[in-house]
């Protein structure tokens, strides 16, 4: 006879928190590359830096298994991704001008 535990216990939380941490890690890698490039072109990346630091702390401390908090953090990283792409576009335009097809 096999014992069966609750469907949504501690192991479920660990498995899903681990998946969220992996997503955060993947997104932070791309975010940091774009952030570095934008910063090199003179853009103010302080808000993106804050989001990256908060997300690293949130992920590495691994003390919160709240599903809604993980979703909130993932959305914050996504918002920082949009912000850094806008910063990078503006920095490219300011530094290198608009692309010319002629």
matplotlib code that plots the C-alpha trace (Angstrom):
import matplotlib.pyplot as plt

x = [0.0, 1.3, 0.9, -0.3, 0.3, -1.6, -1.5, -0.3, 2.1, 5.7, 7.1, 4.7, 5.8, 9.5, 9.0, 7.2, 9.4, 12.4, 10.8, 10.1, 13.7, 14.9, 12.7, 14.1, 17.6, 17.0, 15.4, 18.0, 20.8, 19.2, 18.2, 21.7, 23.2, 20.8, 21.3, 25.1, 24.8, 22.4, 24.6, 27.7, 25.7, 25.0, 21.4, 20.3, 19.6, 19.1, 15.5, 16.5, 19.4, 17.0, 14.7, 17.7, 18.9, 15.5, 14.9, 18.3, 17.6, 14.1, 15.4, 18.5, 17.0, 14.3, 12.2, 8.9, 6.7, 3.8, 2.6, 1.3, 4.6, 6.5, 4.2, 4.5, 8.3, 8.2, 6.0, 8.4, 11.3, 9.2, 8.5, 12.2, 12.8, 10.5, 12.0, 15.6, 14.8, 13.3, 16.4, 18.6, 16.7, 16.8, 20.5, 21.3, 19.3, 21.0, 24.5, 24.4, 21.5, 18.6, 19.4, 19.6, 18.7, 20.4]
y = [0.0, 3.4, 6.5, 9.6, 13.1, 16.3, 17.5, 21.0, 20.6, 21.6, 19.7, 21.4, 24.8, 23.9, 22.6, 25.7, 28.2, 26.5, 27.0, 30.6, 31.1, 29.6, 32.0, 34.9, 33.7, 33.5, 36.8, 38.5, 37.3, 39.0, 42.0, 42.5, 42.3, 45.0, 47.0, 46.9, 48.1, 50.9, 52.0, 52.1, 54.4, 56.8, 55.8, 56.0, 52.4, 53.0, 51.6, 48.5, 48.0, 48.2, 45.6, 43.3, 43.6, 43.0, 40.0, 38.5, 38.9, 37.5, 34.5, 33.7, 34.0, 31.5, 32.1, 33.0, 30.3, 32.7, 32.1, 35.7, 37.2, 35.1, 36.3, 39.9, 39.6, 38.0, 40.9, 43.4, 41.8, 41.9, 45.6, 46.3, 44.4, 46.7, 49.8, 48.7, 48.1, 51.6, 53.0, 51.2, 52.4, 56.0, 55.7, 54.3, 57.0, 59.7, 58.4, 56.9, 58.8, 57.2, 54.4, 55.6, 53.3, 55.3]
z = [0.0, -1.0, 1.2, -0.5, 0.9, 0.2, -3.4, -2.6, 0.3, 0.9, -2.0, -4.4, -3.1, -3.4, -7.0, -8.1, -6.2, -7.9, -11.3, -10.6, -9.5, -12.8, -14.7, -12.7, -13.4, -17.2, -17.3, -15.2, -17.5, -20.5, -18.5, -17.2, -20.7, -22.0, -18.9, -19.3, -22.9, -22.1, -19.2, -21.4, -23.8, -20.9, -19.9, -16.3, -15.3, -11.6, -11.6, -13.5, -11.1, -8.2, -9.7, -10.4, -6.9, -5.4, -7.6, -6.8, -3.1, -3.5, -5.4, -3.4, 0.1, -1.0, 2.1, 0.4, -1.1, -1.8, -5.4, -5.7, -4.6, -7.1, -9.9, -8.7, -8.8, -12.3, -13.6, -12.1, -14.0, -17.1, -16.6, -16.1, -19.4, -21.2, -19.5, -20.3, -24.0, -24.1, -22.4, -24.8, -27.9, -26.7, -25.9, -29.3, -31.0, -28.9, -29.4, -32.9, -34.5, -36.4, -38.8, -42.4, -45.3, -48.0]

ax = plt.figure().add_subplot(projection="3d")
ax.plot(x, y, z, "-o")
ax.set_aspect("equal")
plt.show()
